[in-house]
């Protein structure tokens, strides 16, 4: 990984979107929702951001749920990532 996030930023890689509904209906490309579950691939150092001390609560390898419209999508070496702030992370999936 050559992307090093700054401050309270986190780089995540989205997990695959559901291909079928719970009732078994196969979804086509446009009908699929943007996945909100991802794996953390890089974590910023935290520190003082906007005058507040930020302690990073996630680590590389954590699976997380994040806000639906959070972050910025980037493509690096043919792989799509999302860079978002730690406060856009809703939960860690265990």
MIDOSE-1310 file (N, C-alpha, C; in nm, 2 decimals, decimal comma, always signed):
residues 94
xxxx	+0,09/-0,12/+0,00/+0,00/+0,00/+0,00/+0,09/+0,12/+0,00; +0,07/+0,21/-0,10/+0,15/+0,33/-0,11/+0,08/+0,45/-0,08; -0,05/+0,44/-0,03/-0,13/+0,56/+0,01/-0,11/+0,57/+0,16; -0,07/+0,69/+0,20/-0,05/+0,71/+0,34/-0,14/+0,83/+0,38
xxxx	-0,25/+0,80/+0,45/-0,35/+0,90/+0,49/-0,29/+1,00/+0,60; -0,34/+1,12/+0,60/-0,29/+1,22/+0,69/-0,40/+1,25/+0,80; -0,36/+1,29/+0,91/-0,45/+1,33/+1,02/-0,54/+1,22/+1,06; -0,67/+1,25/+1,06/-0,77/+1,15/+1,10/-0,83/+1,08/+0,99
xxxx	-0,76/+1,07/+0,87/-0,82/+1,00/+0,76/-0,79/+0,85/+0,76; -0,87/+0,77/+0,70/-0,86/+0,63/+0,69/-0,89/+0,59/+0,54; -0,80/+0,49/+0,49/-0,82/+0,44/+0,36/-0,89/+0,30/+0,37; -1,00/+0,28/+0,30/-1,07/+0,16/+0,31/-1,09/+0,10/+0,17
xxxx	-1,11/-0,03/+0,16/-1,14/-0,10/+0,03/-1,28/-0,16/+0,05; -1,37/-0,12/-0,03/-1,51/-0,17/-0,01/-1,52/-0,32/-0,04; -1,60/-0,38/+0,04/-1,63/-0,52/+0,02/-1,73/-0,54/-0,09; -1,74/-0,66/-0,14/-1,83/-0,68/-0,26/-1,98/-0,65/-0,22
xxxx	-2,05/-0,59/-0,31/-2,19/-0,56/-0,29/-2,27/-0,69/-0,31; -2,39/-0,70/-0,25/-2,47/-0,82/-0,26/-2,51/-0,84/-0,41; -2,50/-0,96/-0,45/-2,54/-1,00/-0,59/-2,69/-1,03/-0,60; -2,75/-1,09/-0,49/-2,89/-1,13/-0,48/-2,95/-1,07/-0,36
xxxx	-3,08/-1,06/-0,37/-3,16/-1,01/-0,25/-3,18/-1,13/-0,16; -3,23/-1,11/-0,04/-3,26/-1,22/+0,05/-3,36/-1,32/+0,00; -3,45/-1,27/-0,09/-3,55/-1,35/-0,15/-3,50/-1,43/-0,27; -3,38/-1,40/-0,31/-3,32/-1,47/-0,42/-3,32/-1,40/-0,56
xxxx	-3,36/-1,28/-0,56/-3,37/-1,20/-0,69/-3,22/-1,15/-0,72; -3,18/-1,18/-0,84/-3,05/-1,14/-0,88/-3,05/-1,00/-0,93; -2,96/-0,91/-0,87/-2,95/-0,77/-0,90/-2,86/-0,74/-1,01; -2,90/-0,65/-1,10/-2,82/-0,61/-1,21/-2,73/-0,49/-1,16
xxxx	-2,63/-0,45/-1,24/-2,54/-0,35/-1,20/-2,60/-0,22/-1,14; -2,69/-0,16/-1,21/-2,75/-0,04/-1,17/-2,84/-0,05/-1,04; -2,89/-0,17/-1,02/-2,98/-0,19/-0,90/-2,91/-0,21/-0,77; -2,78/-0,24/-0,78/-2,70/-0,27/-0,66/-2,67/-0,14/-0,58
xxxx	-2,68/-0,15/-0,45/-2,65/-0,04/-0,37/-2,50/-0,03/-0,35; -2,45/+0,09/-0,33/-2,31/+0,11/-0,29/-2,29/+0,04/-0,16; -2,18/-0,04/-0,15/-2,16/-0,11/-0,03/-2,12/-0,02/+0,08; -2,16/-0,04/+0,20/-2,12/+0,04/+0,32/-2,03/-0,04/+0,41
xxxx	-1,99/-0,15/+0,37/-1,90/-0,23/+0,45/-1,76/-0,24/+0,38; -1,65/-0,22/+0,46/-1,52/-0,21/+0,40/-1,42/-0,26/+0,49; -1,30/-0,29/+0,44/-1,18/-0,33/+0,51/-1,08/-0,21/+0,52; -1,03/-0,18/+0,64/-0,93/-0,07/+0,65/-0,80/-0,12/+0,60
xxxx	-0,74/-0,04/+0,51/-0,61/-0,08/+0,45/-0,50/+0,02/+0,49; -0,53/+0,14/+0,54/-0,43/+0,23/+0,59/-0,50/+0,33/+0,69; -0,43/+0,37/+0,79/-0,48/+0,46/+0,90/-0,39/+0,57/+0,92; -0,44/+0,70/+0,92/-0,36/+0,81/+0,95/-0,31/+0,81/+1,09
xxxx	-0,22/+0,91/+1,13/-0,16/+0,91/+1,26/-0,25/+0,97/+1,37; -0,36/+1,04/+1,33/-0,44/+1,11/+1,43/-0,37/+1,24/+1,47; -0,36/+1,27/+1,60/-0,30/+1,39/+1,64/-0,40/+1,50/+1,66; -0,36/+1,62/+1,65/-0,45/+1,74/+1,67/-0,51/+1,78/+1,53
xxxx	-0,64/+1,77/+1,52/-0,71/+1,80/+1,40/-0,82/+1,90/+1,43; -0,81/+2,02/+1,37/-0,91/+2,13/+1,40/-0,91/+2,16/+1,55; -0,80/+2,16/+1,61/-0,78/+2,20/+1,75/-0,83/+2,09/+1,85; -0,86/+1,97/+1,81/-0,90/+1,86/+1,90/-0,80/+1,75/+1,88
xxxx	-0,77/+1,68/+2,00/-0,69/+1,56/+2,00/-0,77/+1,44/+1,94; -0,71/+1,38/+1,84/-0,78/+1,27/+1,77/-0,70/+1,14/+1,80; -0,76/+1,04/+1,86/-0,69/+0,91/+1,88/-0,76/+0,82/+1,78; -0,68/+0,75/+1,70/-0,74/+0,66/+1,60/-0,78/+0,53/+1,67
xxxx	-0,91/+0,50/+1,64/-0,97/+0,38/+1,70/-0,98/+0,26/+1,61; -0,94/+0,27/+1,49/-0,94/+0,16/+1,40/-0,80/+0,12/+1,36; -0,78/+0,00/+1,31/-0,65/-0,05/+1,27/-0,66/-0,12/+1,14; -0,55/-0,13/+1,07/-0,54/-0,20/+0,94/-0,60/-0,34/+0,96
xxxx	-0,69/-0,38/+0,87/-0,75/-0,51/+0,87/-0,89/-0,52/+0,94; -0,92/-0,41/+1,01/-1,06/-0,40/+1,07/-1,16/-0,40/+0,96; -1,28/-0,46/+0,98/-1,39/-0,45/+0,89/-1,48/-0,35/+0,95; -1,53/-0,25/+0,87/-1,61/-0,14/+0,93/-1,73/-0,12/+0,85
xxxx	-1,83/-0,04/+0,91/-1,94/+0,01/+0,84/-1,93/+0,16/+0,84; -1,95/+0,22/+0,73/-1,94/+0,37/+0,72/-2,06/+0,43/+0,66; -2,07/+0,56/+0,68/-2,19/+0,64/+0,63/-2,20/+0,63/+0,48; -2,32/+0,62/+0,43/-2,35/+0,59/+0,29/-2,28/+0,69/+0,19
xxxx	-2,28/+0,82/+0,22/-2,22/+0,91/+0,12/-2,09/+0,97/+0,17; -2,02/+0,90/+0,26/-1,90/+0,95/+0,32/-1,78/+0,93/+0,23; -1,68/+1,01/+0,24/-1,55/+0,99/+0,18/-1,54/+1,03/+0,04; -1,42/+1,00/-0,01/-1,38/+1,03/-0,15/-1,33/+0,91/-0,22
xxxx	-1,39/+0,87/-0,33/-1,35/+0,75/-0,40/-1,23/+0,78/-0,48; -1,13/+0,70/-0,47/-1,00/+0,71/-0,56/-0,97/+0,58/-0,62; -0,90/+0,58/-0,73/-0,86/+0,46/-0,80/-0,70/+0,47/-0,80; -0,64/+0,37/-0,75/-0,49/+0,36/-0,74/-0,45/+0,22/-0,78
xxxx	-0,36/+0,22/-0,88/-0,31/+0,09/-0,94/-0,43/-0,01/-0,97; -0,53/+0,05/-1,03/-0,64/-0,03/-1,08/-0,74/-0,08/-0,97; -0,72/-0,04/-0,84/-0,80/-0,08/-0,73/-0,88/+0,05/-0,68; -1,00/+0,03/-0,65/-1,08/+0,14/-0,60/-1,08/+0,15/-0,45
xxxx	-1,05/+0,26/-0,39/-1,05/+0,28/-0,25/-1,14/+0,40/-0,21; -1,17/+0,41/-0,08/-1,24/+0,53/-0,03/-1,16/+0,58/+0,08; -1,13/+0,72/+0,08/-1,06/+0,78/+0,18/-1,17/+0,86/+0,26; -1,18/+0,84/+0,39/-1,28/+0,90/+0,47/-1,22/+0,94/+0,61
xxxx	-1,29/+1,03/+0,68/-1,25/+1,07/+0,81/-1,30/+0,96/+0,91; -1,22/+0,95/+1,02/-1,26/+0,85/+1,12/-1,40/+0,87/+1,17; -1,45/+0,99/+1,18/-1,58/+1,01/+1,24/-1,69/+0,97/+1,14; -1,66/+0,94/+1,01/-1,76/+0,88/+0,92/-1,78/+0,73/+0,94
xxxx	-1,69/+0,67/+1,02/-1,70/+0,53/+1,05/-1,81/+0,51/+1,16; -1,91/+0,43/+1,13/-2,02/+0,40/+1,22/-1,99/+0,29/+1,32; -1,92/+0,19/+1,28/-1,90/+0,07/+1,37/-1,79/-0,02/+1,31; -1,73/-0,09/+1,40/-1,63/-0,20/+1,36/-1,71/-0,33/+1,37
xx	-1,70/-0,41/+1,26/-1,77/-0,54/+1,26/-1,67/-0,64/+1,31; -1,72/-0,72/+1,42/-1,64/-0,82/+1,48/-1,69/-0,96/+1,45
